[in-house]
Amino acid sequence: MELPLAFTVAPCNENDKKYFKPLLDKVQNLGVQIKAVLAEAQYSSAKVRAAAETYGADPIIPFRRDFNIRNALKVGRNFLVRGARRLVGLFRKRWSVERLFSRAKEWLMLGNLKIRGLEQASIHACLSFTAMLAVALAAVKDGKPWLMRSVKHFTA
């Protein structure tokens, strides 16, 4: 299912790696056992990989192109994923995160905020993700789980 367990709203001029460990803390505090962490190549660093492993999670993070590691996970041009078959299979599940972001940006106006300030952006993100969770719950309770990602269906 493509719904967020936790999220962080941060200034756009700060590196996302700074929020990696605190976000894993949030997820673990929910009682979720973290088996794998899927992240894009921007998170490729020894600290991030070590942070994932401290939670007992397998870091499924592509190495940058300039690393020459045999069977390492790498993403090339046109988003072609290469590496060990198991890693490639797990990494492809990351596209569900991209679909979540796409829906949030397109349908819930997270891509073009007309508000200012981190606090206001946080409130908007919280309301947007709450709406997504409410839609998923309504779809399942209505006996139509295939509509759990369809915000449009429940607002039309």
Contact map, one row per residue, 1 for C-alpha under 8 A:
111000000000000000000000000000000000000000000000000000000000000000000000000000000000000000000000000000000000000000000000000000000000000000000000000000000000
111100000000000000000000000000000000000000000000000000000000000000000000000000000000000000000001101100000000000000000000000000000000000000000000000010000000
111110000000000000000000000000000000000000000000000000000000000000000000000000000000000000000000000100000000000000000000000000000001100000000000000000000000
011111100000000000000000000000000000000000000000000000000000000000000000000000000000000000000000000000000000000000000000000000001000000000000000000000000000
001111100000000000000000001000000000000000000000000000000000000000000000000000000000000000000000000000000000000000000000000000000000000000000000000000000000
000111110000000000000010011000000000000000000000000000000000000000000000000000000000000000000000000000000000000000000000000000000000000000000000000000000000
000111111000000000000010000000000000000000000000000000000000000000000000000000000000000000000000000000000000000000000000000000000000000000000000000000000000
000001111100000000100010000000000000000000000000000000000000000000000000000000000000000000000000000000000000000000000000000000000000000000000000000000000000
000000111110000000000000000000000000000000000000000000000000000000000000000000000000000000000000000000000000000000000100110010000000000000000000000000000000
000000011111010000000000000000000000000000000000000000000000000000000000000000000000000000000000000000000000000000000100000000000000000000000000000000000000
000000001111110000000000000000000000000000000000000000000000000000000000000000000000000000000000000000000000000000000100000000000000000000000000000000000000
000000000111111000000000000000000000000000000000000000000000000000000000000000000000000000000000000000000000000000000000000000000000000000000000000000000000
000000000011111000000000000000000000000000000000000000000000000000000000000000000000000000000000000000000000000000000000000000000000000000000000000000000000
000000000111111101000000000000000000000000000000000000000000000000000000000000000000000000000000000000000000000000000000000000000000000000000000000000000000
000000000001111111100000000000000000000000000000000000000000000000000000000000000000000000000000000000000000000000000000000000000000000000000000000000000000
000000000000011111110000000000000000000000100000000000000000000000000000000000000000000000000000000000000000000000000000000000000000000000000000000000000000
000000000000001111110000000000000000000000100001000000000000000000000000000000000000000000000000000000000000000000000000000000000000000000000000000000000000
000000000000011111111000000000000000000000000000000000000000000000000000000000000000000000000000000000000000000000000000000000000000000000000000000000000000
000000010000001111111110000000000000000000000000000000000000000000000000000000000000000000000000000000000000000000000000000000000000000000000000000000000000
000000000000000111111111000000000000000000000001000000000000000000000000000000000000000000000000000000000000000000000000000000000000000000000000000000000000
000000000000000001111111100000000000000000000001001100000000000000000000000000000000000000000000000000000000000000000000000000000000000000000000000000000000
000000000000000000111111110000000000000000000000000000000000000000000000000000000000000000000000000000000000000000000000000000000000000000000000000000000000
000001110000000000111111111000000000000000000000000000000000000000000000000000000000000000000000000000000000000000000000000000000000000000000000000000000000
000000000000000000011111111100000000000000000000000100000000000000000000000000000000000000000000000000000000000000000000000000000000000000000000000000000000
000000000000000000001111111110000000000000000000000000000000000000000000000000000000000000000000000000000000000000000000000000000000000000000000000000000000
000001000000000000000111111111000000000000000000000000000000000000000000000000000000000000000000000000000000000000000000000000000000000000000000000000000000
000011000000000000000011111111110100000000000000000000000000000000000000000000000000000000000000000000000000000000000000000000000000000000000000000000000000
000000000000000000000001111111111100000000000000000000000000000000000000000000000000000000000000000000000000000000000000000000000000000000000000000000000000
000000000000000000000000111111110000000000000000000000000000000000000000000000000000000000000000000000000000000000000000000000000000000000000000000000000000
000000000000000000000000011111110000000000000000000000000000000000000000000000000000000000000000000000000000000000000000000000000000000000000000000000000000
000000000000000000000000001111111000000000000000000000000000000000000000000000000000000000000000000000000000000000000000000000000000000000000000000000000000
000000000000000000000000001111111100000000000000000000000000000000000000000000000000000000000000000000000000000000000000000000000000000000000000000000000000
000000000000000000000000000100111110000000000000000000000000000000000000000000000000000000000000000000000000000000000000000000000000000000000000000000000000
000000000000000000000000001100011111100000000000000000111000000000000000000000000000000000000000000000000000000000000000000000000000000000000000000000000000
000000000000000000000000000000001111100000000000000000011100000000000000000000000000000000000000000000000000000000000000000000000000000000000000000000000000
000000000000000000000000000000000111110000000000000100001111000000000000000000000000000000000000000000000000000000000000000000000000000000000000000000000000
000000000000000000000000000000000111111000000000000100001111100000000000000000000000000000000000000000000000000000000000000000000000000000000000000000000000
000000000000000000000000000000000001111100000000000000000011100000000000000000000000000001100100000000000000000000000000000000000000000000000000000000000000
000000000000000000000000000000000000111111100000000000000011110000000000000000000000000000000100000000000000000000000000000000000000000000000000000000000000
000000000000000000000000000000000000011111110000000000000000110000000000000000000000000000000000000000000000000000000000000000000000000000000000000000000000
000000000000000000000000000000000000001111110000000000000000111100000000001000000000000000000000000000000000000000000000000000000000000000000000000000000000
000000000000000000000000000000000000001111110000000000000000000000000000000000000000000000000000000000000000000000000000000000000000000000000000000000000000
000000000000000110000000000000000000001111111001000000000000100000000000000000000000000000000000000000000000000000000000000000000000000000000000000000000000
000000000000000000000000000000000000000111111101100000000000111100000000000000000000000000000000000000000000000000000000000000000000000000000000000000000000
000000000000000000000000000000000000000000111111100000000000000000000000000000000000000000000000000000000000000000000000000000000000000000000000000000000000
000000000000000000000000000000000000000000011111110000000000000000000000000000000000000000000000000000000000000000000000000000000000000000000000000000000000
000000000000000000000000000000000000000000001111111000000000000000000000000000000000000000000000000000000000000000000000000000000000000000000000000000000000
000000000000000010011000000000000000000000111111111100000000000000000000000000000000000000000000000000000000000000000000000000000000000000000000000000000000
000000000000000000000000000000000000000000011111111110000010100000000000000000000000000000000000000000000000000000000000000000000000000000000000000000000000
000000000000000000000000000000000000000000000111111111000000000000000000000000000000000000000000000000000000000000000000000000000000000000000000000000000000
000000000000000000001000000000000000000000000011111111100000000000000000000000000000000000000000000000000000000000000000000000000000000000000000000000000000
000000000000000000001001000000000001100000000001111111111110000000000000000000000000000000000000000000000000000000000000000000000000000000000000000000000000
000000000000000000000000000000000000000000000000111111111110000000000000000000000000000000000000000000000000000000000000000000000000000000000000000000000000
000000000000000000000000000000000000000000000000011111111000000000000000000000000000000000000000000000000000000000000000000000000000000000000000000000000000
000000000000000000000000000000000100000000000000001111111000000000000000000000000000000000000000000000000000000000000000000000000000000000000000000000000000
000000000000000000000000000000000110000000000000000111111100000000000000000000000000000000000000000000000000000000000000000000000000000000000000000000000000
000000000000000000000000000000000111100000000000000111111110000000000000000000000000000000000000000000000000000000000000000000000000000000000000000000000000
000000000000000000000000000000000011100000000000000110011111000000000000000000000000000000000000000000000000000000000000000000000000000000000000000000000000
000000000000000000000000000000000001111000000000100110001111100000000000000000000000000000000000000000000000000000000000000000000000000000000000000000000000
000000000000000000000000000000000001111000000000000000000111110000000000100000000000001001100000000000000000000000000000000000000000000000000000000000000000
000000000000000000000000000000000000111110110000100000000011111000000000100000000000000000100000000000000000000000000000000000000000000000000000000000000000
000000000000000000000000000000000000001110010000000000000001111100000001111000000000000000000000000000000000000000000000000000000000000000000000000000000000
000000000000000000000000000000000000000010010000000000000000111110100001111000000000000000000000000000000000000000000000000000000000000000000000000000000000
000000000000000000000000000000000000000010010000000000000000011111100000010000000000000000000000000000000000000000000000000000000000000000000000000000000000
000000000000000000000000000000000000000000000000000000000000001111110000011100000000000000000000000000000000000000000000000000000000000000000000000000000000
000000000000000000000000000000000000000000000000000000000000000111110000000000000000000000000000000000000000000000000000000000000000000000000000000000000000
000000000000000000000000000000000000000000000000000000000000001111111000000000000000000000000000000000000000000000000000000000000000000000000000000000000000
000000000000000000000000000000000000000000000000000000000000000011111100000000000000000000000000000000000000000000000000000000000000000000000000000000000000
000000000000000000000000000000000000000000000000000000000000000000111111000000000000000000000000000000000000000000000000000000000000000000000000000000000000
000000000000000000000000000000000000000000000000000000000000000000011111000000000000000000000000000000000000000000000000000000000000000000000000000000000000
000000000000000000000000000000000000000000000000000000000000000000001111100000000111000000000000000000000000000000000000000000000000000000000000000000000000
000000000000000000000000000000000000000000000000000000000000011000001111110000000111000000000000000000000000000000000000000000000000000000000000000000000000
000000000000000000000000000000000000000000000000000000000001111000000011111000001111001100000000000000000000000000000000000000000000000000000000000000000000
000000000000000000000000000000000000000000000000000000000000011110000001111100001110000000000000000000000000000000000000000000000000000000000000000000000000
000000000000000000000000000000000000000010000000000000000000011010000000111110111100000000000000000000000000000000000000000000000000000000000000000000000000
000000000000000000000000000000000000000000000000000000000000000010000000011111111100000000000000000000000000000000000000000000000000000000000000000000000000
000000000000000000000000000000000000000000000000000000000000000000000000001111110000000000000000000000000000000000000000000000000000000000000000000000000000
000000000000000000000000000000000000000000000000000000000000000000000000000111110000000000000000000000000000000000000000000000000000000000000000000000000000
000000000000000000000000000000000000000000000000000000000000000000000000001111111000000000000000000000000000000000000000000000000000000000000000000000000000
000000000000000000000000000000000000000000000000000000000000000000000000001111111100000000000000000000000000000000000000000000000000000000000000000000000000
000000000000000000000000000000000000000000000000000000000000000000000000111100111110000100000000000000000000000000000000000000000000000000000000000000000000
000000000000000000000000000000000000000000000000000000000000000000000011111100011111000100000000000000000000000000000000000000000000000000000000000000000000
000000000000000000000000000000000000000000000000000000000000000000000011110000001111101100000000000000000000000000000000000000000000000000000000000000000000
000000000000000000000000000000000000000000000000000000000000000000000011100000000111111100000000000000000000000000000000000000000000000000000000000000000000
000000000000000000000000000000000000000000000000000000000000000000000000000000000011111110000000000000000000000000000000000000000000000000000000000000000000
000000000000000000000000000000000000000000000000000000000000000000000000000000000001111111000000000000000000000000000000000000000000000000000000000000000000
000000000000000000000000000000000000000000000000000000000001000000000000100000000011111111100000000000000000000000000000000000000000000000000000000000000000
000000000000000000000000000000000000000000000000000000000000000000000000100000001111111111110000000000000000000000000000000000000000000000000000000000000000
000000000000000000000000000000000000000000000000000000000000000000000000000000000000111111111000000000000000000000000000000000000000000000000000000000000000
000000000000000000000000000000000000010000000000000000000001000000000000000000000000011111111100000000000000000000000000000000000000000000000000000000000000
000000000000000000000000000000000000010000000000000000000001100000000000000000000000001111111100000000000000000000000000000000000000000000000000000000000000
000000000000000000000000000000000000000000000000000000000000000000000000000000000000000111111110000000000000000000000000000000000000000000000000000000000000
000000000000000000000000000000000000000000000000000000000000000000000000000000000000000011111111100000000000000000000000000000000000000000000000000000000000
000000000000000000000000000000000000011000000000000000000000000000000000000000000000000001111111110000000000000000000000000000000000000000000000000000000000
000000000000000000000000000000000000000000000000000000000000000000000000000000000000000000011111111000000000000000000000000000000000000000000000000000000000
010000000000000000000000000000000000000000000000000000000000000000000000000000000000000000001111111100000000000000000000000000000000000000000000000000000000
010000000000000000000000000000000000000000000000000000000000000000000000000000000000000000001111111110000000000000000000000000000000000000000000000000000000
000000000000000000000000000000000000000000000000000000000000000000000000000000000000000000000111111111000000000000000000000000000000000000000000000000000000
010000000000000000000000000000000000000000000000000000000000000000000000000000000000000000000011111111100000000000000000000000000000000000000000000000000000
011000000000000000000000000000000000000000000000000000000000000000000000000000000000000000000001111111110000000000000000000000000000000000000000000000000000
000000000000000000000000000000000000000000000000000000000000000000000000000000000000000000000000111111111000000000000000000000000000000000000000000000000000
000000000000000000000000000000000000000000000000000000000000000000000000000000000000000000000000011111111100000000000000000000000000000000000000000000000000
000000000000000000000000000000000000000000000000000000000000000000000000000000000000000000000000001111111111000000000000000000000000000000000000000000000000
000000000000000000000000000000000000000000000000000000000000000000000000000000000000000000000000000111111111111000000000000000011000000000000000000000000000
000000000000000000000000000000000000000000000000000000000000000000000000000000000000000000000000000011111111111100000000000000000000000000000000000000000000
000000000000000000000000000000000000000000000000000000000000000000000000000000000000000000000000000001111111111000000000000000000000000000000000000000000000
000000000000000000000000000000000000000000000000000000000000000000000000000000000000000000000000000000111111100000000000000000000000000000000000000000110000
000000000000000000000000000000000000000000000000000000000000000000000000000000000000000000000000000000111111110000000000000000010000000000000000000000000000
000000000000000000000000000000000000000000000000000000000000000000000000000000000000000000000000000000011111111110000000000000000000000000000000000000000000
000000000000000000000000000000000000000000000000000000000000000000000000000000000000000000000000000000011101111110000000000110010000000000000000000000000000
000000000000000000000000000000000000000000000000000000000000000000000000000000000000000000000000000000011100111110000000000000000000000000000000000000000000
000000000000000000000000000000000000000000000000000000000000000000000000000000000000000000000000000000001000111111000000000000000000000000000000000000000000
000000000000000000000000000000000000000000000000000000000000000000000000000000000000000000000000000000000000111111110000100000000000000000000000000000000000
000000000000000000000000000000000000000000000000000000000000000000000000000000000000000000000000000000000000000111110000000000000000000000000000000000000000
000000000000000000000000000000000000000000000000000000000000000000000000000000000000000000000000000000000000000011111001100000000000000000000000000000000000
000000000000000000000000000000000000000000000000000000000000000000000000000000000000000000000000000000000000000011111101100000000000000000000000000000000000
000000000000000000000000000000000000000000000000000000000000000000000000000000000000000000000000000000000000000000111111100000000000000000000000000000000000
000000001110000000000000000000000000000000000000000000000000000000000000000000000000000000000000000000000000000000011111110000000000000000000000000000000000
000000000000000000000000000000000000000000000000000000000000000000000000000000000000000000000000000000000000000000001111111000000000000000000000000000000000
000000000000000000000000000000000000000000000000000000000000000000000000000000000000000000000000000000000000000000111111111100000000000000000000000000000000
000000001000000000000000000000000000000000000000000000000000000000000000000000000000000000000000000000000000000010111111111110000000000000000000000000000000
000000001000000000000000000000000000000000000000000000000000000000000000000000000000000000000000000000000000000000000111111111000000000000000000000000000000
000000000000000000000000000000000000000000000000000000000000000000000000000000000000000000000000000000000000000000000011111111100000000000000000000000000000
000000000000000000000000000000000000000000000000000000000000000000000000000000000000000000000000000000000000010000000001111111110000000000000000000000000000
000000001000000000000000000000000000000000000000000000000000000000000000000000000000000000000000000000000000010000000000111111111000000000000000000000000000
000000000000000000000000000000000000000000000000000000000000000000000000000000000000000000000000000000000000000000000000011111111100000000000000000000000000
000000000000000000000000000000000000000000000000000000000000000000000000000000000000000000000000000000000000000000000000001111111110000000000000000000000000
000000000000000000000000000000000000000000000000000000000000000000000000000000000000000000000000000000010001010000000000000111111111000000000000000000000000
000100000000000000000000000000000000000000000000000000000000000000000000000000000000000000000000000000010000000000000000000011111111100000000000000000000000
000000000000000000000000000000000000000000000000000000000000000000000000000000000000000000000000000000000000000000000000000001111111110000000000000000000000
000000000000000000000000000000000000000000000000000000000000000000000000000000000000000000000000000000000000000000000000000000111111111000000000000000000000
001000000000000000000000000000000000000000000000000000000000000000000000000000000000000000000000000000000000000000000000000000011111111100000000000010100000
001000000000000000000000000000000000000000000000000000000000000000000000000000000000000000000000000000000000000000000000000000001111111110000000000000000000
000000000000000000000000000000000000000000000000000000000000000000000000000000000000000000000000000000000000000000000000000000000111111111000000000000000000
000000000000000000000000000000000000000000000000000000000000000000000000000000000000000000000000000000000000000000000000000000000011111111100000000111100100
000000000000000000000000000000000000000000000000000000000000000000000000000000000000000000000000000000000000000000000000000000000001111111110000101110000000
000000000000000000000000000000000000000000000000000000000000000000000000000000000000000000000000000000000000000000000000000000000000111111111000000100000000
000000000000000000000000000000000000000000000000000000000000000000000000000000000000000000000000000000000000000000000000000000000000011111111100000100000000
000000000000000000000000000000000000000000000000000000000000000000000000000000000000000000000000000000000000000000000000000000000000001111111111111100000000
000000000000000000000000000000000000000000000000000000000000000000000000000000000000000000000000000000000000000000000000000000000000000111111111100100000000
000000000000000000000000000000000000000000000000000000000000000000000000000000000000000000000000000000000000000000000000000000000000000011111111000000000000
000000000000000000000000000000000000000000000000000000000000000000000000000000000000000000000000000000000000000000000000000000000000000001111111100000000000
000000000000000000000000000000000000000000000000000000000000000000000000000000000000000000000000000000000000000000000000000000000000000000111111100000000000
000000000000000000000000000000000000000000000000000000000000000000000000000000000000000000000000000000000000000000000000000000000000000000111111111100000000
000000000000000000000000000000000000000000000000000000000000000000000000000000000000000000000000000000000000000000000000000000000000000100110111111100000000
000000000000000000000000000000000000000000000000000000000000000000000000000000000000000000000000000000000000000000000000000000000000000000100001111110000000
000000000000000000000000000000000000000000000000000000000000000000000000000000000000000000000000000000000000000000000000000000000000000100100001111111001000
000000000000000000000000000000000000000000000000000000000000000000000000000000000000000000000000000000000000000000000000000000000000001111110001111111100000
010000000000000000000000000000000000000000000000000000000000000000000000000000000000000000000000000000000000000000000000000000000001001100000000011111100000
000000000000000000000000000000000000000000000000000000000000000000000000000000000000000000000000000000000000000000000000000000000000001000000000001111111100
000000000000000000000000000000000000000000000000000000000000000000000000000000000000000000000000000000000010000000000000000000000001001000000000000111111110
000000000000000000000000000000000000000000000000000000000000000000000000000000000000000000000000000000000010000000000000000000000000000000000000000001111111
000000000000000000000000000000000000000000000000000000000000000000000000000000000000000000000000000000000000000000000000000000000000000000000000001001111111
000000000000000000000000000000000000000000000000000000000000000000000000000000000000000000000000000000000000000000000000000000000000001000000000000001111111
000000000000000000000000000000000000000000000000000000000000000000000000000000000000000000000000000000000000000000000000000000000000000000000000000000111111
000000000000000000000000000000000000000000000000000000000000000000000000000000000000000000000000000000000000000000000000000000000000000000000000000000011111
